[in-house]
Amino acid sequence: EPALLAARLLDVAPLHCLFVGDYDMDVCCGLAARMRTVLIPSRRPGPSTPKPDYEFSSALELVGLIRDLNRI
């Protein structure tokens, strides 16, 4: 619900959002909100961690993704 509230407050459809987090629960939250998910793990993901749309080792890698997504 917090992710959907943020999207509503920004007047952006969830499918146009990126939900970025560092834990498996962040990926679950983004997926439940039907947002694209980005995992930048602060620890090694476990075997039951849901598959995010993107996984990076650093937030700096988000820059290229955001640029690419804005070209679509």
Distance bins in CASP14 RR format, pairs under 12 A and 6 or more apart:
PFRMAT RR
TARGET T0000
AUTHOR 0000-0000-0000
RMODE 2
METHOD distances of the structure
MODEL  1
1 7 0 0 0 0 0 1 0 0 0 0 0
1 8 0 0 0 0 0 1 0 0 0 0 0
1 14 0 0 0 0 0 1 0 0 0 0 0
1 29 0 0 0 0 1 0 0 0 0 0 0
1 30 0 0 0 0 0 1 0 0 0 0 0
1 32 0 0 0 0 1 0 0 0 0 0 0
1 33 0 0 0 0 1 0 0 0 0 0 0
2 8 0 0 0 0 0 1 0 0 0 0 0
2 9 0 0 0 0 0 1 0 0 0 0 0
2 19 0 0 0 0 0 1 0 0 0 0 0
2 25 0 0 0 0 0 1 0 0 0 0 0
2 26 0 0 0 0 0 1 0 0 0 0 0
2 29 1 0 0 1 0 0 0 0 0 0 0
2 30 0 0 0 0 0 1 0 0 0 0 0
2 32 0 0 0 0 0 1 0 0 0 0 0
2 33 0 0 0 0 1 0 0 0 0 0 0
2 35 0 0 0 0 0 1 0 0 0 0 0
3 9 0 0 0 0 0 1 0 0 0 0 0
3 10 0 0 0 0 0 1 0 0 0 0 0
3 12 0 0 0 0 0 1 0 0 0 0 0
3 14 1 0 0 1 0 0 0 0 0 0 0
3 17 1 0 0 1 0 0 0 0 0 0 0
3 18 0 0 0 0 0 1 0 0 0 0 0
3 19 1 0 1 0 0 0 0 0 0 0 0
3 20 0 0 0 0 0 1 0 0 0 0 0
3 21 0 0 0 0 0 1 0 0 0 0 0
3 25 0 0 0 0 0 1 0 0 0 0 0
3 26 0 0 0 0 1 0 0 0 0 0 0
3 27 0 0 0 0 0 1 0 0 0 0 0
3 28 0 0 0 0 0 1 0 0 0 0 0
3 29 1 0 1 0 0 0 0 0 0 0 0
3 30 1 0 1 0 0 0 0 0 0 0 0
3 31 0 0 0 0 1 0 0 0 0 0 0
3 32 1 0 0 1 0 0 0 0 0 0 0
3 33 1 1 0 0 0 0 0 0 0 0 0
3 34 0 0 0 0 1 0 0 0 0 0 0
3 35 1 0 0 1 0 0 0 0 0 0 0
3 36 0 0 0 0 0 1 0 0 0 0 0
3 37 0 0 0 0 0 1 0 0 0 0 0
4 10 0 0 0 0 0 1 0 0 0 0 0
4 12 0 0 0 0 0 1 0 0 0 0 0
4 13 0 0 0 0 0 1 0 0 0 0 0
4 14 1 0 0 1 0 0 0 0 0 0 0
4 15 0 0 0 0 0 1 0 0 0 0 0
4 17 0 0 0 0 1 0 0 0 0 0 0
4 19 0 0 0 0 0 1 0 0 0 0 0
4 29 0 0 0 0 1 0 0 0 0 0 0
4 30 0 0 0 0 1 0 0 0 0 0 0
4 32 0 0 0 0 1 0 0 0 0 0 0
4 33 1 0 1 0 0 0 0 0 0 0 0
4 34 0 0 0 0 1 0 0 0 0 0 0
4 35 0 0 0 0 1 0 0 0 0 0 0
5 11 0 0 0 0 0 1 0 0 0 0 0
5 12 0 0 0 0 0 1 0 0 0 0 0
5 14 0 0 0 0 0 1 0 0 0 0 0
5 17 0 0 0 0 0 1 0 0 0 0 0
5 29 0 0 0 0 0 1 0 0 0 0 0
5 33 0 0 0 0 1 0 0 0 0 0 0
6 12 0 0 0 0 1 0 0 0 0 0 0
6 14 0 0 0 0 1 0 0 0 0 0 0
6 17 1 0 0 1 0 0 0 0 0 0 0
6 18 0 0 0 0 0 1 0 0 0 0 0
6 19 0 0 0 0 1 0 0 0 0 0 0
6 20 0 0 0 0 0 1 0 0 0 0 0
6 29 0 0 0 0 0 1 0 0 0 0 0
6 30 0 0 0 0 0 1 0 0 0 0 0
6 33 0 0 0 0 1 0 0 0 0 0 0
6 35 0 0 0 0 1 0 0 0 0 0 0
7 13 1 0 0 1 0 0 0 0 0 0 0
7 14 1 0 1 0 0 0 0 0 0 0 0
7 15 0 0 0 0 1 0 0 0 0 0 0
7 16 0 0 0 0 1 0 0 0 0 0 0
7 17 1 0 1 0 0 0 0 0 0 0 0
7 18 0 0 0 0 0 1 0 0 0 0 0
7 19 0 0 0 0 1 0 0 0 0 0 0
7 30 0 0 0 0 0 1 0 0 0 0 0
7 33 1 0 0 1 0 0 0 0 0 0 0
7 34 0 0 0 0 1 0 0 0 0 0 0
7 35 1 0 0 1 0 0 0 0 0 0 0
7 36 0 0 0 0 0 1 0 0 0 0 0
8 14 0 0 0 0 1 0 0 0 0 0 0
8 17 0 0 0 0 0 1 0 0 0 0 0
8 33 0 0 0 0 0 1 0 0 0 0 0
9 17 0 0 0 0 0 1 0 0 0 0 0
10 16 0 0 0 0 1 0 0 0 0 0 0
10 17 0 0 0 0 1 0 0 0 0 0 0
10 35 0 0 0 0 0 1 0 0 0 0 0
11 17 0 0 0 0 0 1 0 0 0 0 0
12 18 0 0 0 0 0 1 0 0 0 0 0
12 19 0 0 0 0 0 1 0 0 0 0 0
12 33 0 0 0 0 0 1 0 0 0 0 0
12 35 0 0 0 0 1 0 0 0 0 0 0
13 33 0 0 0 0 0 1 0 0 0 0 0
13 34 0 0 0 0 1 0 0 0 0 0 0
13 35 0 0 0 0 1 0 0 0 0 0 0
13 36 0 0 0 0 0 1 0 0 0 0 0
14 29 0 0 0 0 0 1 0 0 0 0 0
14 30 0 0 0 0 1 0 0 0 0 0 0
14 31 0 0 0 0 0 1 0 0 0 0 0
14 32 0 0 0 0 1 0 0 0 0 0 0
14 33 1 0 1 0 0 0 0 0 0 0 0
14 34 1 0 1 0 0 0 0 0 0 0 0
14 35 1 0 1 0 0 0 0 0 0 0 0
14 36 0 0 0 0 1 0 0 0 0 0 0
14 37 0 0 0 0 0 1 0 0 0 0 0
15 30 0 0 0 0 0 1 0 0 0 0 0
15 33 0 0 0 0 1 0 0 0 0 0 0
15 34 1 0 0 1 0 0 0 0 0 0 0
15 35 1 0 0 1 0 0 0 0 0 0 0
15 36 1 0 0 1 0 0 0 0 0 0 0
15 37 0 0 0 0 0 1 0 0 0 0 0
15 53 0 0 0 0 0 1 0 0 0 0 0
15 69 0 0 0 0 0 1 0 0 0 0 0
15 72 0 0 0 0 0 1 0 0 0 0 0
16 33 0 0 0 0 0 1 0 0 0 0 0
16 34 0 0 0 0 0 1 0 0 0 0 0
16 35 0 0 0 0 1 0 0 0 0 0 0
16 36 0 0 0 0 1 0 0 0 0 0 0
16 66 0 0 0 0 0 1 0 0 0 0 0
16 69 0 0 0 0 1 0 0 0 0 0 0
16 70 0 0 0 0 0 1 0 0 0 0 0
16 72 0 0 0 0 1 0 0 0 0 0 0
17 29 0 0 0 0 0 1 0 0 0 0 0
17 30 0 0 0 0 1 0 0 0 0 0 0
17 31 0 0 0 0 0 1 0 0 0 0 0
17 33 1 0 0 1 0 0 0 0 0 0 0
17 34 0 0 0 0 1 0 0 0 0 0 0
17 35 1 0 1 0 0 0 0 0 0 0 0
17 36 1 0 0 1 0 0 0 0 0 0 0
17 37 0 0 0 0 1 0 0 0 0 0 0
17 38 0 0 0 0 0 1 0 0 0 0 0
17 53 0 0 0 0 0 1 0 0 0 0 0
17 66 0 0 0 0 0 1 0 0 0 0 0
17 69 0 0 0 0 0 1 0 0 0 0 0
18 26 0 0 0 0 0 1 0 0 0 0 0
18 27 0 0 0 0 0 1 0 0 0 0 0
18 30 0 0 0 0 1 0 0 0 0 0 0
18 33 0 0 0 0 0 1 0 0 0 0 0
18 35 1 0 0 1 0 0 0 0 0 0 0
18 36 1 0 1 0 0 0 0 0 0 0 0
18 37 1 0 0 1 0 0 0 0 0 0 0
18 38 1 0 1 0 0 0 0 0 0 0 0
18 39 0 0 0 0 0 1 0 0 0 0 0
18 40 0 0 0 0 0 1 0 0 0 0 0
18 52 0 0 0 0 0 1 0 0 0 0 0
18 53 0 0 0 0 1 0 0 0 0 0 0
18 54 0 0 0 0 1 0 0 0 0 0 0
18 56 0 0 0 0 0 1 0 0 0 0 0
18 59 0 0 0 0 0 1 0 0 0 0 0
18 62 1 0 0 1 0 0 0 0 0 0 0
18 64 0 0 0 0 0 1 0 0 0 0 0
18 65 1 0 0 1 0 0 0 0 0 0 0
18 66 1 0 0 1 0 0 0 0 0 0 0
18 68 0 0 0 0 0 1 0 0 0 0 0
18 69 1 0 0 1 0 0 0 0 0 0 0
18 70 0 0 0 0 0 1 0 0 0 0 0
19 25 0 0 0 0 0 1 0 0 0 0 0
19 26 1 0 0 1 0 0 0 0 0 0 0
19 27 1 0 0 1 0 0 0 0 0 0 0
19 28 0 0 0 0 1 0 0 0 0 0 0
19 29 1 0 0 1 0 0 0 0 0 0 0
19 30 1 1 0 0 0 0 0 0 0 0 0
19 31 0 0 0 0 1 0 0 0 0 0 0
19 32 0 0 0 0 1 0 0 0 0 0 0
19 33 1 0 0 1 0 0 0 0 0 0 0
19 34 0 0 0 0 1 0 0 0 0 0 0
19 35 1 0 1 0 0 0 0 0 0 0 0
19 36 1 0 0 1 0 0 0 0 0 0 0
19 37 1 0 1 0 0 0 0 0 0 0 0
19 38 1 0 0 1 0 0 0 0 0 0 0
19 39 0 0 0 0 1 0 0 0 0 0 0
19 40 0 0 0 0 0 1 0 0 0 0 0
19 50 0 0 0 0 0 1 0 0 0 0 0
19 52 0 0 0 0 1 0 0 0 0 0 0
19 53 0 0 0 0 1 0 0 0 0 0 0
19 54 0 0 0 0 0 1 0 0 0 0 0
19 62 0 0 0 0 0 1 0 0 0 0 0
20 26 1 0 0 1 0 0 0 0 0 0 0
20 27 0 0 0 0 1 0 0 0 0 0 0
20 29 0 0 0 0 0 1 0 0 0 0 0
20 30 0 0 0 0 1 0 0 0 0 0 0
20 35 0 0 0 0 1 0 0 0 0 0 0
20 36 0 0 0 0 1 0 0 0 0 0 0
20 37 1 0 0 1 0 0 0 0 0 0 0
20 38 1 0 1 0 0 0 0 0 0 0 0
20 39 0 0 0 0 1 0 0 0 0 0 0
20 40 1 0 0 1 0 0 0 0 0 0 0
20 41 0 0 0 0 0 1 0 0 0 0 0
20 52 0 0 0 0 1 0 0 0 0 0 0
20 53 0 0 0 0 0 1 0 0 0 0 0
20 54 0 0 0 0 1 0 0 0 0 0 0
20 55 0 0 0 0 0 1 0 0 0 0 0
20 56 0 0 0 0 1 0 0 0 0 0 0
20 58 0 0 0 0 0 1 0 0 0 0 0
20 59 1 0 0 1 0 0 0 0 0 0 0
20 61 0 0 0 0 0 1 0 0 0 0 0
20 62 1 0 0 1 0 0 0 0 0 0 0
20 65 0 0 0 0 1 0 0 0 0 0 0
20 66 0 0 0 0 0 1 0 0 0 0 0
21 27 1 0 0 1 0 0 0 0 0 0 0
21 28 0 0 0 0 0 1 0 0 0 0 0
21 29 0 0 0 0 1 0 0 0 0 0 0
21 30 0 0 0 0 1 0 0 0 0 0 0
21 31 0 0 0 0 0 1 0 0 0 0 0
21 35 0 0 0 0 0 1 0 0 0 0 0
21 36 0 0 0 0 0 1 0 0 0 0 0
21 37 1 0 0 1 0 0 0 0 0 0 0
21 38 1 0 0 1 0 0 0 0 0 0 0
21 39 1 0 0 1 0 0 0 0 0 0 0
21 40 1 0 0 1 0 0 0 0 0 0 0
21 41 0 0 0 0 1 0 0 0 0 0 0
21 42 0 0 0 0 1 0 0 0 0 0 0
21 45 0 0 0 0 0 1 0 0 0 0 0
21 49 0 0 0 0 0 1 0 0 0 0 0
21 52 0 0 0 0 1 0 0 0 0 0 0
21 53 0 0 0 0 0 1 0 0 0 0 0
21 54 0 0 0 0 0 1 0 0 0 0 0
21 55 0 0 0 0 0 1 0 0 0 0 0
21 56 0 0 0 0 0 1 0 0 0 0 0
21 59 0 0 0 0 1 0 0 0 0 0 0
21 62 0 0 0 0 0 1 0 0 0 0 0
22 37 0 0 0 0 0 1 0 0 0 0 0
22 38 0 0 0 0 1 0 0 0 0 0 0
22 39 1 0 0 1 0 0 0 0 0 0 0
22 40 1 0 1 0 0 0 0 0 0 0 0
22 41 1 0 1 0 0 0 0 0 0 0 0
22 42 1 0 1 0 0 0 0 0 0 0 0
22 43 1 0 0 1 0 0 0 0 0 0 0
22 44 0 0 0 0 0 1 0 0 0 0 0
22 45 0 0 0 0 1 0 0 0 0 0 0
22 49 0 0 0 0 0 1 0 0 0 0 0
22 52 0 0 0 0 0 1 0 0 0 0 0
22 55 0 0 0 0 0 1 0 0 0 0 0
22 56 0 0 0 0 0 1 0 0 0 0 0
22 57 0 0 0 0 0 1 0 0 0 0 0
22 58 0 0 0 0 0 1 0 0 0 0 0
22 59 0 0 0 0 1 0 0 0 0 0 0
23 29 0 0 0 0 1 0 0 0 0 0 0
23 30 0 0 0 0 0 1 0 0 0 0 0
23 37 0 0 0 0 0 1 0 0 0 0 0
23 39 0 0 0 0 1 0 0 0 0 0 0
23 40 0 0 0 0 1 0 0 0 0 0 0
23 41 1 0 0 1 0 0 0 0 0 0 0
23 42 1 0 0 1 0 0 0 0 0 0 0
23 43 1 0 0 1 0 0 0 0 0 0 0
23 44 0 0 0 0 0 1 0 0 0 0 0
23 45 0 0 0 0 1 0 0 0 0 0 0
23 46 0 0 0 0 0 1 0 0 0 0 0
23 49 0 0 0 0 1 0 0 0 0 0 0
23 50 0 0 0 0 0 1 0 0 0 0 0
23 52 0 0 0 0 0 1 0 0 0 0 0
24 30 0 0 0 0 0 1 0 0 0 0 0
24 31 0 0 0 0 0 1 0 0 0 0 0
24 37 0 0 0 0 0 1 0 0 0 0 0
24 39 0 0 0 0 1 0 0 0 0 0 0
24 41 0 0 0 0 1 0 0 0 0 0 0
24 42 0 0 0 0 0 1 0 0 0 0 0
24 43 0 0 0 0 1 0 0 0 0 0 0
24 44 0 0 0 0 0 1 0 0 0 0 0
24 45 1 0 0 1 0 0 0 0 0 0 0
24 46 1 0 0 1 0 0 0 0 0 0 0
24 47 0 0 0 0 0 1 0 0 0 0 0
24 48 1 0 0 1 0 0 0 0 0 0 0
24 49 1 0 1 0 0 0 0 0 0 0 0
24 50 1 0 0 1 0 0 0 0 0 0 0
24 51 0 0 0 0 0 1 0 0 0 0 0
24 52 0 0 0 0 1 0 0 0 0 0 0
24 55 0 0 0 0 0 1 0 0 0 0 0
25 31 0 0 0 0 0 1 0 0 0 0 0
25 32 0 0 0 0 0 1 0 0 0 0 0
25 37 0 0 0 0 0 1 0 0 0 0 0
25 39 0 0 0 0 0 1 0 0 0 0 0
25 45 0 0 0 0 0 1 0 0 0 0 0
25 46 0 0 0 0 0 1 0 0 0 0 0
25 48 0 0 0 0 0 1 0 0 0 0 0
25 49 0 0 0 0 1 0 0 0 0 0 0
25 50 0 0 0 0 1 0 0 0 0 0 0
25 52 0 0 0 0 0 1 0 0 0 0 0
26 32 0 0 0 0 0 1 0 0 0 0 0
26 33 0 0 0 0 0 1 0 0 0 0 0
26 35 0 0 0 0 0 1 0 0 0 0 0
26 37 1 0 0 1 0 0 0 0 0 0 0
26 38 0 0 0 0 1 0 0 0 0 0 0
26 39 1 0 0 1 0 0 0 0 0 0 0
26 40 0 0 0 0 1 0 0 0 0 0 0
26 41 0 0 0 0 1 0 0 0 0 0 0
26 42 0 0 0 0 0 1 0 0 0 0 0
26 45 0 0 0 0 0 1 0 0 0 0 0
26 49 0 0 0 0 1 0 0 0 0 0 0
26 50 0 0 0 0 1 0 0 0 0 0 0
26 52 0 0 0 0 1 0 0 0 0 0 0
26 55 0 0 0 0 0 1 0 0 0 0 0
27 33 0 0 0 0 0 1 0 0 0 0 0
27 35 0 0 0 0 0 1 0 0 0 0 0
27 36 0 0 0 0 0 1 0 0 0 0 0
27 37 1 0 1 0 0 0 0 0 0 0 0
27 38 0 0 0 0 1 0 0 0 0 0 0
27 39 1 0 1 0 0 0 0 0 0 0 0
27 40 0 0 0 0 0 1 0 0 0 0 0
27 41 0 0 0 0 1 0 0 0 0 0 0
27 45 0 0 0 0 1 0 0 0 0 0 0
27 46 0 0 0 0 0 1 0 0 0 0 0
27 48 0 0 0 0 0 1 0 0 0 0 0
27 49 1 0 0 1 0 0 0 0 0 0 0
27 50 1 0 1 0 0 0 0 0 0 0 0
27 51 1 0 0 1 0 0 0 0 0 0 0
27 52 1 0 1 0 0 0 0 0 0 0 0
27 53 0 0 0 0 1 0 0 0 0 0 0
27 54 0 0 0 0 0 1 0 0 0 0 0
27 55 0 0 0 0 1 0 0 0 0 0 0
28 35 0 0 0 0 0 1 0 0 0 0 0
28 37 0 0 0 0 1 0 0 0 0 0 0
28 39 0 0 0 0 0 1 0 0 0 0 0
28 48 0 0 0 0 0 1 0 0 0 0 0
28 49 0 0 0 0 1 0 0 0 0 0 0
28 50 1 0 1 0 0 0 0 0 0 0 0
28 51 0 0 0 0 0 1 0 0 0 0 0
28 52 0 0 0 0 1 0 0 0 0 0 0
29 35 0 0 0 0 1 0 0 0 0 0 0
29 37 0 0 0 0 1 0 0 0 0 0 0
29 39 0 0 0 0 0 1 0 0 0 0 0
29 50 0 0 0 0 0 1 0 0 0 0 0
29 52 0 0 0 0 0 1 0 0 0 0 0
30 36 0 0 0 0 1 0 0 0 0 0 0
30 37 1 0 1 0 0 0 0 0 0 0 0
30 38 0 0 0 0 1 0 0 0 0 0 0
30 39 0 0 0 0 0 1 0 0 0 0 0
30 50 0 0 0 0 1 0 0 0 0 0 0
30 52 0 0 0 0 1 0 0 0 0 0 0
30 53 0 0 0 0 1 0 0 0 0 0 0
31 37 1 0 1 0 0 0 0 0 0 0 0
31 38 0 0 0 0 0 1 0 0 0 0 0
31 39 0 0 0 0 0 1 0 0 0 0 0
31 49 0 0 0 0 0 1 0 0 0 0 0
31 50 1 0 0 1 0 0 0 0 0 0 0
31 51 0 0 0 0 1 0 0 0 0 0 0
31 52 0 0 0 0 1 0 0 0 0 0 0
31 53 0 0 0 0 1 0 0 0 0 0 0
32 50 0 0 0 0 1 0 0 0 0 0 0
34 53 0 0 0 0 0 1 0 0 0 0 0
35 52 0 0 0 0 0 1 0 0 0 0 0
35 53 0 0 0 0 1 0 0 0 0 0 0
35 54 0 0 0 0 0 1 0 0 0 0 0
36 52 0 0 0 0 1 0 0 0 0 0 0
36 53 1 0 1 0 0 0 0 0 0 0 0
36 54 1 0 0 1 0 0 0 0 0 0 0
36 62 0 0 0 0 0 1 0 0 0 0 0
36 65 0 0 0 0 1 0 0 0 0 0 0
36 66 0 0 0 0 0 1 0 0 0 0 0
36 68 0 0 0 0 0 1 0 0 0 0 0
36 69 0 0 0 0 1 0 0 0 0 0 0
36 72 0 0 0 0 0 1 0 0 0 0 0
37 49 0 0 0 0 0 1 0 0 0 0 0
37 50 0 0 0 0 1 0 0 0 0 0 0
37 51 0 0 0 0 1 0 0 0 0 0 0
37 52 1 0 1 0 0 0 0 0 0 0 0
37 53 1 0 1 0 0 0 0 0 0 0 0
37 54 1 0 0 1 0 0 0 0 0 0 0
37 55 0 0 0 0 1 0 0 0 0 0 0
37 56 0 0 0 0 0 1 0 0 0 0 0
37 65 0 0 0 0 0 1 0 0 0 0 0
38 51 0 0 0 0 0 1 0 0 0 0 0
38 52 1 0 0 1 0 0 0 0 0 0 0
38 53 1 0 0 1 0 0 0 0 0 0 0
38 54 1 0 1 0 0 0 0 0 0 0 0
38 55 1 0 0 1 0 0 0 0 0 0 0
38 56 1 0 0 1 0 0 0 0 0 0 0
38 57 0 0 0 0 0 1 0 0 0 0 0
38 58 0 0 0 0 0 1 0 0 0 0 0
38 59 0 0 0 0 1 0 0 0 0 0 0
38 61 0 0 0 0 1 0 0 0 0 0 0
38 62 1 0 0 1 0 0 0 0 0 0 0
38 63 0 0 0 0 0 1 0 0 0 0 0
38 64 0 0 0 0 0 1 0 0 0 0 0
38 65 1 0 0 1 0 0 0 0 0 0 0
38 66 0 0 0 0 1 0 0 0 0 0 0
38 69 0 0 0 0 0 1 0 0 0 0 0
39 45 1 0 0 1 0 0 0 0 0 0 0
39 46 0 0 0 0 0 1 0 0 0 0 0
39 49 1 0 0 1 0 0 0 0 0 0 0
39 50 0 0 0 0 1 0 0 0 0 0 0
39 51 0 0 0 0 1 0 0 0 0 0 0
39 52 1 0 1 0 0 0 0 0 0 0 0
39 53 0 0 0 0 1 0 0 0 0 0 0
39 54 1 0 0 1 0 0 0 0 0 0 0
39 55 1 0 1 0 0 0 0 0 0 0 0
39 56 1 0 0 1 0 0 0 0 0 0 0
39 57 0 0 0 0 0 1 0 0 0 0 0
39 58 0 0 0 0 0 1 0 0 0 0 0
39 59 0 0 0 0 0 1 0 0 0 0 0
39 61 0 0 0 0 0 1 0 0 0 0 0
39 62 0 0 0 0 0 1 0 0 0 0 0
40 52 0 0 0 0 1 0 0 0 0 0 0
40 54 0 0 0 0 1 0 0 0 0 0 0
40 55 1 0 0 1 0 0 0 0 0 0 0
40 56 1 0 1 0 0 0 0 0 0 0 0
40 57 1 0 0 1 0 0 0 0 0 0 0
40 58 1 0 0 1 0 0 0 0 0 0 0
40 59 1 0 1 0 0 0 0 0 0 0 0
40 60 0 0 0 0 1 0 0 0 0 0 0
40 61 1 0 0 1 0 0 0 0 0 0 0
40 62 1 0 0 1 0 0 0 0 0 0 0
40 65 0 0 0 0 0 1 0 0 0 0 0
41 49 0 0 0 0 1 0 0 0 0 0 0
41 52 0 0 0 0 1 0 0 0 0 0 0
41 54 0 0 0 0 0 1 0 0 0 0 0
41 55 1 0 0 1 0 0 0 0 0 0 0
41 56 0 0 0 0 1 0 0 0 0 0 0
41 57 1 0 0 1 0 0 0 0 0 0 0
41 58 0 0 0 0 0 1 0 0 0 0 0
41 59 0 0 0 0 0 1 0 0 0 0 0
42 57 0 0 0 0 0 1 0 0 0 0 0
42 58 0 0 0 0 0 1 0 0 0 0 0
42 59 0 0 0 0 0 1 0 0 0 0 0
43 49 0 0 0 0 0 1 0 0 0 0 0
44 55 0 0 0 0 0 1 0 0 0 0 0
44 57 0 0 0 0 0 1 0 0 0 0 0
45 51 0 0 0 0 1 0 0 0 0 0 0
45 52 0 0 0 0 1 0 0 0 0 0 0
45 55 0 0 0 0 1 0 0 0 0 0 0
45 57 0 0 0 0 0 1 0 0 0 0 0
49 55 0 0 0 0 1 0 0 0 0 0 0
52 65 0 0 0 0 0 1 0 0 0 0 0
53 65 0 0 0 0 1 0 0 0 0 0 0
53 69 0 0 0 0 0 1 0 0 0 0 0
54 61 0 0 0 0 1 0 0 0 0 0 0
54 62 0 0 0 0 1 0 0 0 0 0 0
54 64 0 0 0 0 0 1 0 0 0 0 0
54 65 1 0 0 1 0 0 0 0 0 0 0
54 66 0 0 0 0 0 1 0 0 0 0 0
54 68 0 0 0 0 0 1 0 0 0 0 0
54 69 0 0 0 0 1 0 0 0 0 0 0
55 61 0 0 0 0 1 0 0 0 0 0 0
55 62 0 0 0 0 0 1 0 0 0 0 0
55 65 0 0 0 0 0 1 0 0 0 0 0
56 62 1 0 0 1 0 0 0 0 0 0 0
56 63 0 0 0 0 0 1 0 0 0 0 0
56 64 0 0 0 0 1 0 0 0 0 0 0
56 65 1 0 0 1 0 0 0 0 0 0 0
56 66 0 0 0 0 0 1 0 0 0 0 0
58 64 0 0 0 0 0 1 0 0 0 0 0
58 65 0 0 0 0 0 1 0 0 0 0 0
59 65 0 0 0 0 0 1 0 0 0 0 0
59 66 0 0 0 0 0 1 0 0 0 0 0
60 66 0 0 0 0 0 1 0 0 0 0 0
61 67 0 0 0 0 0 1 0 0 0 0 0
61 68 0 0 0 0 0 1 0 0 0 0 0
62 68 0 0 0 0 0 1 0 0 0 0 0
62 69 0 0 0 0 0 1 0 0 0 0 0
63 69 0 0 0 0 0 1 0 0 0 0 0
63 70 0 0 0 0 0 1 0 0 0 0 0
64 70 0 0 0 0 1 0 0 0 0 0 0
64 71 0 0 0 0 0 1 0 0 0 0 0
65 71 0 0 0 0 0 1 0 0 0 0 0
65 72 0 0 0 0 0 1 0 0 0 0 0
66 72 0 0 0 0 0 1 0 0 0 0 0
END
